[in-house]
Amino acid sequence: MPVRIRMSRAGKRSKPYHKIVVADGRSPRDGKFLEQIGSYDPLLPREHKDRVKVDLDRAKYWLSVGAQPSDRVAKFLATAGLLAPRPRREQTKKNLPRKKTQERLKAAAGEEKPAS
């Protein structure tokens, strides 16, 4: 049974609130869970102390048993000092112009010389 530490959504449509839960990986997002170990309120400012609450002892226990945190929960646990931060993936280059366009831009930039 793959055990995951993940977030379960609660709250109204425009007022999200998340519970940090330990659940079977096959159960639905808002379905049955084994234990609630924290909460996350995205509407609070980043500096607010109640934005992310995690019971570190229980999180440490579940990690020692082999539970795998989701990406967002791993980020919370890394901020709390329980895990090492995950490496950031290299960004794709889809936002850049294509190769020929880049060559044209370089050529155009090379032709333009400042007037002196």
Stockholm file with secondary structure:
# STOCKHOLM 1.0

chainA/1-116         MPVRIRMSRAGKRSKPYHKIVVADGRSPRDGKFLEQIGSYDPLLPREHKDRVKVDLDRAKYWLSVGAQPSDRVAKFLATAGLLAPRPRREQTKKNLPRKKTQERLKAAAGEEKPAS
#=GR chainA/1-116 SS CCEEEEEEEEECSSSEEEEEEEEETTSCTTSCCSEEEEEECTTSCTTCTTSEEECHHHHHHHHHHTCEECHHHHHHHHHTTSSCCCCCCCCCSTTSCCHHHHHHHHHHHHHCCCCC
#=GC SS_cons         CCEEEEEEEEECSSSEEEEEEEEETTSCTTSCCSEEEEEECTTSCTTCTTSEEECHHHHHHHHHHTCEECHHHHHHHHHTTSSCCCCCCCCCSTTSCCHHHHHHHHHHHHHCCCCC
//
